């Protein structure tokens, strides 16, 4: 018998060894697991039980205190009661909408502090009573509306109206409800099989269907009796509890009611979640339309000058608040950012920084609100070419933008038109103007202006500009309307956006008749005297005291350039 036993054990061990050898183990990263709740500020909070983080996903803007929060995981609906005991829902993208009135949900005397969603119905207990309410809902185009109210009287030998004040309830897919009463005289944890309820009973006809799990729920840290808001994990195999008073989180044993303090959850809210709903491991993105603009209110820059950029991020959503949108704005290559500030129209405090705006996380943006950055910038003294500043806004995790085309904006400044040479000379048919530009951006045209006294200028002609060019451009104009006299010429350059600049001013003397030598432009420019000679002549140039400076015999021609020194 002993030998047979040894053989049996050996064979079993060999089989087990074969089983282990053939076992393949694959590790998978944990997916996010979200519990939702509503806090004292009427904000819907999202708690990730995997990453141990929390954030606000929606600000209801309701007044008073909201409570009795439930979560429809299949439709991603958040359902709760406001301070007036009106039932609302929100679905991560639509407006906050009313589902049922106070009278439709039974006109509870006190705002309930517990709720759960199950089988197309919103369930809650009236505070301090045995009344369980089932608010049945119908759905049109995916939106819930009130259908009917059914009330049940629930009891157990451990339950009285005095201790029947609930922290929260949850319901699993099989219709089993878990209920936990609040602290004080309560702390009772029990379950109810909803499939056994008799719908014809009135609330005063109590059904003894509650199964007691634990008469007192004990905090393992200090042995105090506590009540919790409770919620399942995504596959309903575990339950978590949240203490509204101190913000602590626990895992709840669904068989015994024993609590395990989750001390590793350190970044969760310390207080304020009045009620929580069930858990989801997949959360559809919130639809929120964010847009961004950037401008420095000009199209040109001046090397060595300054600029002021203004960036505006707008939440165009009708009801969705957006926390933690990311803004980027890297300074252009030829421009240096100094200090900047960001101010909010939605109530958040202003902030400041310097240099490029790199992965900046905005404060919460309520619907219709803005965040405005004001940036001081300096243009480098040797900056050339177009300077483009690009600003982007990116939705936070779990938010999706339906119009991504307005999530990026640019502002381009060009170096203003760069003048090259400008000459004025006598020609056979009049006065010839010739000029060059080294670079053009956004140019419209050149207006030729003439004056005889340097004070009154007349427009005498127009030449179309290249518009945009990074290479040298040559232009000419012939003034055929001159008569003998001295003239001044200049060119007014105009941009398409209305900006303008002037060329240098040039002077020319126009003589006709028997004059054989005509001085062109200024008497001496860069050591050169320009003359127009009608016939072969001897040229003698003397200084102010009569000393000979230059003497030569020159042939006739349109232009001659004798040097101004002998």
C-alpha positions as CSV (number, residue, x, y, z in Angstrom):
1,X,0.0,0.0,0.0
2,X,2.8,2.3,0.8
3,X,4.6,1.3,-2.3
4,X,1.6,2.1,-4.4
5,X,1.3,5.4,-2.7
6,X,4.9,6.4,-3.5
7,X,4.3,5.4,-7.1
8,X,1.2,7.5,-7.3
9,X,2.9,10.5,-5.8
10,X,5.8,10.1,-8.3
11,X,3.5,9.8,-11.3
12,X,1.5,12.8,-10.2
13,X,4.6,14.9,-9.7
14,X,5.8,13.9,-13.2
15,X,2.5,14.9,-14.7
16,X,2.7,18.2,-12.9
17,X,6.2,18.8,-14.2
18,X,5.0,18.3,-17.7
19,X,2.2,20.7,-17.2
20,X,4.6,23.4,-16.0
21,X,7.0,22.8,-18.8
22,X,4.2,23.3,-21.3
23,X,2.8,26.4,-19.7
24,X,3.2,29.7,-21.5
25,X,3.0,32.9,-19.4
26,X,2.4,36.3,-21.1
27,X,2.5,39.6,-19.2
28,X,0.0,42.3,-20.2
29,X,0.0,45.9,-19.2
30,X,-2.9,46.9,-17.0
31,X,-5.5,49.0,-18.8
32,X,-6.9,52.1,-17.1
33,X,-9.8,51.3,-14.7
34,X,-12.0,54.3,-14.0
35,X,-14.4,55.0,-11.1
36,X,-16.5,58.2,-11.4
37,X,-18.0,60.4,-8.7
38,X,-19.4,63.8,-8.0
39,X,-17.8,66.2,-5.5
40,X,-18.8,69.2,-3.4
41,X,-18.3,71.6,-6.4
42,X,-20.8,69.7,-8.6
43,X,-17.8,68.4,-10.7
44,X,-17.7,64.9,-12.1
45,X,-14.4,63.4,-11.1
46,X,-12.6,60.5,-12.8
47,X,-10.5,58.2,-10.6
48,X,-8.0,55.8,-12.3
49,X,-7.6,52.8,-10.0
50,X,-4.5,51.7,-12.0
51,X,-2.5,54.8,-12.4
52,X,-3.7,56.1,-9.0
53,X,-4.7,59.5,-10.4
54,X,-7.8,61.6,-10.5
55,X,-9.0,64.5,-12.5
56,X,-12.2,66.6,-13.2
57,X,-13.9,65.6,-16.5
58,X,-17.0,67.9,-16.3
59,X,-18.2,70.9,-14.3
60,X,-22.0,70.9,-14.1
61,X,-22.3,74.6,-13.0
62,X,-25.3,73.6,-10.9
63,X,-25.9,75.3,-7.5
64,X,-26.2,73.7,-4.1
65,X,-25.0,70.1,-3.5
66,X,-25.5,67.3,-6.0
67,X,-25.5,63.6,-4.9
68,X,-26.8,60.1,-5.7
69,X,-24.4,59.5,-8.5
70,X,-24.7,56.5,-10.8
71,X,-22.8,55.4,-14.0
72,X,-24.3,53.6,-17.0
73,X,-21.2,51.9,-18.3
74,X,-22.8,50.6,-21.4
75,X,-23.8,54.0,-22.7
76,X,-21.2,56.0,-20.8
77,X,-23.9,58.1,-19.1
78,X,-23.4,59.9,-15.8
79,X,-26.7,60.2,-13.9
80,X,-27.3,62.1,-10.6
81,X,-29.6,64.3,-8.6
82,X,-29.1,68.0,-8.1
83,X,-29.9,70.0,-5.0
84,X,-33.5,70.3,-6.0
85,X,-33.8,66.5,-6.4
86,X,-34.1,66.8,-10.2
87,X,-32.5,63.9,-12.1
88,X,-29.9,64.8,-14.7
89,X,-27.5,63.0,-17.1
90,X,-24.4,63.8,-19.1
91,X,-22.7,61.7,-21.7
92,X,-19.2,63.2,-22.3
93,X,-20.1,65.5,-25.2
94,X,-23.7,66.5,-25.0
95,X,-25.3,69.2,-22.8
96,X,-26.3,68.4,-19.3
97,X,-29.9,67.3,-19.6
98,X,-32.8,66.7,-17.3
99,X,-34.2,63.2,-17.1
100,X,-36.9,63.4,-14.5
101,X,-38.5,65.9,-12.1
102,X,-38.7,65.7,-8.3
103,X,-42.3,64.5,-8.4
104,X,-41.4,61.8,-11.0
105,X,-38.8,60.3,-8.7
106,X,-41.1,60.3,-5.7
107,X,-40.4,63.6,-4.1
108,X,-37.9,62.4,-1.5
109,X,-37.9,64.5,1.7
110,X,-34.1,64.5,1.9
111,X,-31.6,64.5,-1.0
112,X,-30.5,60.8,-1.4
113,X,-26.8,60.1,-1.0
114,X,-26.8,56.8,-2.8
115,X,-27.6,55.5,-6.3
116,X,-26.8,52.8,-8.9
117,X,-27.7,52.0,-12.5
118,X,-29.0,48.6,-13.5
119,X,-31.3,47.2,-16.2
120,X,-32.2,50.6,-17.9
121,X,-33.2,52.1,-14.5
122,X,-31.8,54.4,-11.9
123,X,-32.0,53.0,-8.4
124,X,-31.7,54.8,-5.0
125,X,-32.8,54.5,-1.4
126,X,-34.7,57.3,0.3
127,X,-32.7,58.5,3.3
128,X,-33.8,57.2,6.7
129,X,-36.5,55.0,5.3
130,X,-36.9,51.4,3.9
131,X,-37.9,52.7,0.5
132,X,-36.0,51.5,-2.6
133,X,-36.8,53.5,-5.7
134,X,-36.6,52.2,-9.3
135,X,-36.8,55.0,-11.9
136,X,-37.3,53.2,-15.2
137,X,-35.9,55.0,-18.2
138,X,-36.7,54.8,-21.9
139,X,-34.2,55.8,-24.6
140,X,-34.9,57.8,-27.8
141,X,-31.9,58.5,-30.0
142,X,-29.7,57.3,-27.1
143,X,-31.1,59.8,-24.6
144,X,-32.8,58.7,-21.4
145,X,-36.2,60.0,-20.4
146,X,-38.4,59.1,-17.5
147,X,-40.7,56.1,-17.9
148,X,-42.1,55.1,-14.5
149,X,-41.4,54.9,-10.8
150,X,-41.6,51.7,-8.8
151,X,-41.0,51.7,-5.0
152,X,-40.2,48.7,-2.8
153,X,-40.1,48.3,1.0
154,X,-36.8,46.6,2.0
155,X,-36.0,45.3,5.4
156,X,-33.9,42.9,7.5
157,X,-33.8,42.3,11.3
158,X,-30.7,44.4,11.5
159,X,-32.2,47.4,9.6
160,X,-34.2,50.2,11.2
161,X,-35.2,53.5,9.8
162,X,-32.7,55.1,12.2
163,X,-29.7,53.4,10.7
164,X,-31.0,53.1,7.2
165,X,-29.1,56.1,5.9
166,X,-27.0,55.0,3.0
167,X,-23.5,55.8,2.0
168,X,-24.0,54.1,-1.4
169,X,-25.4,51.1,-3.3
170,X,-24.1,49.1,-6.3
171,X,-25.7,46.5,-8.5
172,X,-24.0,43.8,-10.5
173,X,-25.0,42.4,-13.9
174,X,-26.9,39.5,-12.2
175,X,-29.2,41.9,-10.3
176,X,-27.5,41.6,-6.9
177,X,-27.4,44.9,-5.0
178,X,-24.9,45.7,-2.3
179,X,-25.8,48.4,0.1
180,X,-23.7,50.2,2.8
181,X,-25.3,52.5,5.3
182,X,-23.5,55.7,6.4
183,X,-21.4,56.0,9.6
184,X,-23.0,56.9,12.9
185,X,-25.6,54.4,13.9
186,X,-25.1,52.6,10.7
187,X,-22.1,51.0,9.0
188,X,-24.3,48.1,8.0
189,X,-23.3,46.2,4.8
190,X,-25.8,43.8,3.2
191,X,-27.0,42.5,-0.2
192,X,-30.4,42.3,-1.9
193,X,-31.4,40.1,-4.8
194,X,-33.4,42.4,-7.0
195,X,-34.8,39.6,-9.0
196,X,-36.8,38.5,-6.0
197,X,-38.6,41.8,-5.4
198,X,-42.3,41.9,-5.9
199,X,-43.3,45.0,-7.8
200,X,-46.8,45.1,-6.6
201,X,-45.9,45.8,-3.0
202,X,-46.1,49.4,-1.7
203,X,-43.1,50.9,0.1
204,X,-44.9,50.4,3.5
205,X,-45.2,46.7,2.8
206,X,-41.7,45.6,3.8
207,X,-40.0,42.7,2.1
208,X,-37.5,40.8,4.2
209,X,-35.1,40.2,1.3
210,X,-32.0,41.9,2.6
211,X,-29.1,39.6,3.5
212,X,-26.8,40.9,6.2
213,X,-23.1,40.7,5.4
214,X,-21.7,42.8,8.2
215,X,-23.5,44.6,11.0
216,X,-20.6,47.1,11.3
217,X,-18.1,48.2,8.7
218,X,-14.8,48.8,10.6
219,X,-11.9,51.0,9.5
220,X,-8.9,48.7,9.8
221,X,-6.7,51.7,10.7
222,X,-8.5,52.9,13.8
223,X,-11.4,50.4,14.4
224,X,-14.0,53.1,13.8
225,X,-17.3,52.3,12.3
226,X,-17.5,54.0,8.8
227,X,-19.8,54.3,5.9
228,X,-18.5,54.3,2.3
229,X,-19.4,55.2,-1.2
230,X,-18.9,51.9,-3.1
231,X,-18.2,50.9,-6.7
232,X,-17.3,47.7,-8.6
233,X,-14.2,47.2,-10.7
234,X,-14.9,46.9,-14.5
235,X,-15.6,43.1,-14.4
236,X,-17.4,43.3,-11.0
237,X,-15.0,40.9,-9.3
238,X,-13.8,43.5,-6.8
239,X,-15.4,46.4,-4.9
240,X,-13.8,49.7,-3.9
241,X,-15.0,52.1,-1.2
242,X,-14.3,55.8,-0.7
243,X,-14.7,57.6,2.6
244,X,-16.1,61.1,1.9
245,X,-15.0,62.4,5.3
246,X,-11.3,61.8,4.9
247,X,-10.9,60.9,1.2
248,X,-9.4,57.4,1.9
249,X,-9.9,54.4,-0.3
250,X,-10.4,50.8,0.6
251,X,-11.0,47.4,-1.1
252,X,-14.2,45.9,0.3
253,X,-14.5,42.1,0.8
254,X,-18.0,41.3,-0.7
255,X,-18.3,38.2,1.4
256,X,-17.4,39.5,4.8
257,X,-17.5,43.3,4.5
258,X,-13.9,43.5,5.7
259,X,-12.0,46.5,4.5
260,X,-8.4,46.7,3.2
261,X,-6.9,50.2,3.3
262,X,-5.3,51.2,0.0
263,X,-2.4,53.1,1.4
264,X,-0.6,53.2,-2.0
265,X,-3.3,55.5,-3.4
266,X,-1.7,58.8,-2.3
267,X,-2.7,61.1,-5.2
268,X,-6.4,60.7,-4.9
269,X,-8.6,63.6,-3.6
270,X,-8.4,64.0,0.1
271,X,-12.1,64.9,0.5
272,X,-15.1,65.7,-1.5
273,X,-16.5,62.8,-3.5
274,X,-20.1,62.6,-2.2
275,X,-21.0,59.6,-4.2
276,X,-19.3,57.3,-6.7
277,X,-20.6,55.0,-9.5
278,X,-19.5,51.7,-11.0
279,X,-16.3,51.2,-12.8
280,X,-15.3,51.2,-16.5
281,X,-12.0,50.1,-18.1
282,X,-12.9,51.8,-21.4
283,X,-13.9,55.4,-21.4
284,X,-15.0,57.1,-24.7
285,X,-13.4,60.4,-25.3
286,X,-15.1,63.6,-24.4
287,X,-16.0,65.7,-27.4
288,X,-14.7,69.2,-26.8
289,X,-13.9,71.8,-29.5
290,X,-10.8,73.8,-28.7
291,X,-9.4,76.5,-31.0
292,X,-6.3,78.6,-30.9
293,X,-5.3,81.9,-32.6
294,X,-2.0,83.9,-32.6
295,X,-1.2,87.4,-33.8
296,X,1.2,90.2,-33.2
297,X,-1.1,92.6,-35.0
298,X,1.5,93.3,-37.8
299,X,2.8,91.7,-40.9
300,X,6.4,93.1,-40.9
301,X,9.2,93.2,-38.4
302,X,12.2,95.5,-37.8
303,X,15.5,93.9,-37.1
304,X,16.5,94.9,-33.5
305,X,12.9,95.8,-32.8
306,X,10.3,94.3,-30.5
307,X,7.0,92.4,-30.9
308,X,4.1,91.4,-28.7
309,X,2.4,88.1,-29.5
310,X,-1.1,87.3,-28.3
311,X,-2.3,83.7,-28.2
312,X,-5.9,82.9,-27.4
313,X,-7.2,79.4,-26.6
314,X,-11.0,79.1,-26.6
315,X,-13.2,76.3,-25.4
316,X,-16.0,76.4,-28.0
317,X,-18.0,73.5,-26.3
318,X,-21.5,74.3,-25.1
319,X,-21.3,72.5,-21.8
320,X,-18.0,70.5,-21.6
321,X,-15.3,71.8,-19.4
322,X,-11.8,71.0,-20.5
323,X,-9.0,70.6,-17.8
324,X,-5.3,70.3,-18.7
325,X,-5.3,71.2,-22.4
326,X,-1.7,71.4,-23.7
327,X,-0.3,74.5,-25.4
328,X,2.9,74.8,-27.4
329,X,4.5,77.8,-29.0
330,X,8.2,77.7,-29.9
331,X,9.9,81.0,-30.7
332,X,10.9,81.5,-34.3
333,X,14.6,81.3,-35.2
334,X,15.2,85.0,-35.5
335,X,13.1,86.1,-32.5
336,X,13.7,85.7,-28.8
337,X,10.8,85.3,-26.4
338,X,11.0,87.2,-23.1
339,X,8.4,87.1,-20.3
340,X,4.8,85.9,-20.9
341,X,1.6,85.7,-18.9
342,X,-1.5,83.6,-19.3
343,X,-4.9,84.9,-18.0
344,X,-8.2,83.1,-17.9
345,X,-11.7,84.3,-18.5
346,X,-13.2,81.3,-16.7
347,X,-12.0,82.2,-13.2
348,X,-8.7,80.4,-13.0
349,X,-5.7,82.3,-11.6
350,X,-3.2,83.9,-14.0
351,X,0.3,82.5,-14.4
352,X,3.5,83.5,-16.0
353,X,6.7,82.2,-17.5
354,X,9.5,83.1,-20.0
355,X,10.9,81.7,-23.2
356,X,9.1,79.3,-25.5
357,X,5.8,77.8,-24.3
358,X,6.6,74.1,-24.2
359,X,3.9,71.5,-23.3
360,X,2.1,74.0,-21.0
361,X,-0.9,72.5,-19.2
362,X,-3.8,74.9,-19.0
363,X,-6.1,75.2,-16.0
364,X,-9.7,74.1,-16.4
365,X,-11.5,75.9,-19.2
366,X,-15.2,76.0,-18.6
367,X,-17.5,76.2,-21.7
368,X,-17.0,79.4,-23.7
369,X,-14.0,80.5,-21.7
370,X,-10.6,81.5,-22.9
371,X,-6.9,81.4,-21.9
372,X,-4.9,84.3,-23.3
373,X,-1.1,84.3,-23.5
374,X,0.7,87.7,-23.9
375,X,4.4,87.3,-25.0
376,X,7.1,89.9,-25.2
377,X,9.6,89.2,-27.9
378,X,12.8,90.8,-29.4
379,X,13.9,90.6,-33.0
380,X,17.5,89.8,-33.7
381,X,19.5,92.6,-35.2
382,X,20.6,90.4,-38.1
383,X,17.3,88.6,-38.6
384,X,16.3,88.1,-42.2
385,X,13.5,86.2,-44.1
386,X,10.0,85.4,-42.9
387,X,9.6,84.7,-39.2
388,X,6.7,82.3,-38.5
389,X,5.4,81.6,-35.0
390,X,3.2,78.5,-34.7
391,X,0.9,77.9,-31.8
392,X,-0.9,74.6,-31.1
393,X,-3.4,73.3,-28.5
394,X,-3.9,69.6,-27.8
395,X,-6.9,68.1,-26.0
396,X,-6.1,66.3,-22.7
397,X,-6.3,62.5,-22.5
398,X,-9.8,61.1,-23.1
399,X,-10.9,64.2,-24.9
400,X,-11.4,64.4,-28.7
401,X,-11.6,67.5,-30.8
402,X,-14.3,67.3,-33.5
403,X,-12.7,70.2,-35.5
404,X,-8.9,69.6,-35.3
405,X,-8.3,72.2,-38.1
406,X,-8.5,75.1,-35.6
407,X,-6.0,73.5,-33.1
408,X,-3.1,75.1,-34.9
409,X,-2.5,78.7,-35.9
410,X,0.4,80.7,-37.3
411,X,1.6,84.3,-37.5
412,X,4.1,85.3,-40.1
413,X,6.1,88.5,-40.1
414,X,8.2,89.5,-43.1
415,X,11.3,91.8,-43.3
416,X,9.9,95.0,-44.8
417,X,10.8,95.8,-48.4
418,X,14.6,96.3,-48.6
419,X,15.6,99.1,-50.9
420,X,18.6,98.7,-53.2
421,X,19.9,101.5,-55.4
422,X,17.8,104.5,-56.6
423,X,19.0,106.8,-59.4
424,X,17.5,109.7,-61.3
425,X,19.0,110.8,-64.7
426,X,18.1,112.9,-67.7
427,X,17.1,111.0,-70.8
428,X,16.2,112.1,-74.3
429,X,12.5,112.1,-73.5
430,X,12.5,113.3,-70.0
431,X,13.8,112.1,-66.5
432,X,14.5,108.5,-66.0
433,X,14.0,106.9,-62.5
434,X,15.6,103.5,-61.8
435,X,15.5,101.6,-58.6
436,X,16.0,98.1,-57.2
437,X,14.7,96.1,-54.2
438,X,16.7,93.4,-52.5
439,X,13.6,91.7,-51.0
440,X,9.9,92.2,-51.0
441,X,7.1,90.8,-48.9
442,X,3.4,91.6,-49.4
443,X,4.2,94.6,-51.7
444,X,1.5,96.2,-53.8
445,X,3.0,99.0,-55.9
446,X,5.4,102.0,-56.1
447,X,4.0,105.5,-56.4
448,X,6.3,108.0,-58.1
449,X,6.2,111.4,-56.4
450,X,7.8,114.7,-57.6
451,X,8.3,118.1,-55.9
452,X,9.9,121.4,-56.8
453,X,10.2,122.7,-53.3
454,X,10.6,119.5,-51.2
455,X,7.3,120.3,-49.3
456,X,4.5,119.8,-51.8
457,X,4.7,116.3,-53.4
458,X,2.5,115.2,-56.4
459,X,1.9,111.6,-57.5
460,X,2.9,111.4,-61.1
461,X,3.0,107.7,-61.8
462,X,2.6,104.2,-60.5
463,X,4.5,100.9,-61.0
464,X,3.2,97.5,-59.9
465,X,5.4,95.7,-57.4
466,X,6.5,92.1,-57.5
467,X,4.5,91.2,-54.3
468,X,6.9,88.6,-52.8
469,X,10.5,88.1,-53.7
470,X,13.7,87.1,-52.0
471,X,15.9,88.2,-55.0
472,X,16.8,91.5,-56.4
473,X,14.1,93.2,-58.6
474,X,14.7,96.2,-61.0
475,X,12.2,98.9,-61.8
476,X,12.2,102.0,-64.0
477,X,9.9,104.9,-64.7
478,X,10.2,107.8,-67.3
479,X,8.8,111.2,-66.4
480,X,7.9,112.8,-69.7
481,X,6.2,115.8,-68.2
482,X,9.1,117.9,-67.1
483,X,9.9,121.5,-68.1
484,X,13.1,123.4,-67.3
485,X,13.7,123.6,-63.6
486,X,15.0,121.8,-60.5
487,X,13.0,118.7,-59.4
488,X,13.1,116.3,-56.4
489,X,11.9,112.7,-56.8
490,X,11.0,110.0,-54.3
491,X,9.2,106.7,-54.4
492,X,6.4,105.7,-52.0
493,X,6.3,101.9,-51.7
494,X,2.9,100.5,-50.5
495,X,2.1,97.0,-49.1
496,X,-1.1,95.1,-49.6
497,X,-2.0,95.6,-45.9
498,X,-1.7,99.4,-46.1
499,X,1.8,99.8,-44.7
500,X,4.3,101.9,-46.7
501,X,7.8,103.2,-46.9
502,X,9.8,105.9,-48.8
503,X,12.9,105.7,-50.9
504,X,15.7,108.3,-50.6
505,X,15.1,111.7,-52.3
506,X,16.9,112.5,-55.5
507,X,17.4,116.0,-57.2
508,X,17.8,116.7,-60.9
509,X,18.0,120.0,-62.8
510,X,16.3,120.0,-66.2
511,X,17.6,122.7,-68.7
512,X,16.7,123.1,-72.4
513,X,17.7,125.6,-75.1
514,X,21.4,126.6,-75.6
515,X,22.7,125.1,-72.3
516,X,25.3,122.5,-73.3
517,X,26.1,121.2,-69.8
518,X,23.5,120.1,-67.3
519,X,24.3,119.0,-63.8
520,X,22.4,115.8,-62.8
521,X,21.2,115.2,-59.3
522,X,23.1,116.4,-56.3
523,X,26.4,118.2,-57.2
524,X,28.6,115.5,-55.8
525,X,27.7,112.0,-54.7
526,X,30.4,109.7,-53.4
527,X,33.1,111.8,-55.1
528,X,31.4,111.8,-58.5
529,X,29.8,114.7,-60.3
530,X,27.2,113.7,-62.9
531,X,26.8,115.9,-66.1
532,X,24.8,115.8,-69.3
533,X,26.7,117.2,-72.2
534,X,24.9,118.3,-75.4
535,X,28.1,118.9,-77.5
536,X,31.9,118.6,-77.1
537,X,32.9,121.1,-74.3
538,X,35.7,122.0,-72.1
539,X,34.8,121.5,-68.5
540,X,36.5,123.6,-65.7
541,X,35.6,123.0,-62.1
542,X,36.8,125.4,-59.4
543,X,36.2,125.5,-55.6
544,X,34.6,128.3,-53.6
545,X,37.7,130.5,-53.6
546,X,38.4,130.1,-57.3
547,X,41.1,127.4,-57.2
548,X,41.1,124.9,-60.1
549,X,39.7,121.5,-59.2
550,X,39.1,119.8,-62.5
551,X,39.7,120.7,-66.2
552,X,39.0,118.4,-69.2
553,X,37.6,118.4,-72.7
554,X,34.6,116.0,-72.9
555,X,32.7,114.7,-75.8
556,X,28.9,115.0,-76.0
557,X,26.7,112.3,-74.5
558,X,23.8,111.5,-72.2
559,X,25.8,111.2,-69.0
560,X,29.4,111.9,-68.0
561,X,31.0,111.3,-64.7
562,X,34.2,113.4,-64.3
563,X,35.8,112.9,-60.9
564,X,35.5,116.0,-58.6
565,X,39.2,116.2,-58.0
566,X,41.9,117.5,-60.4
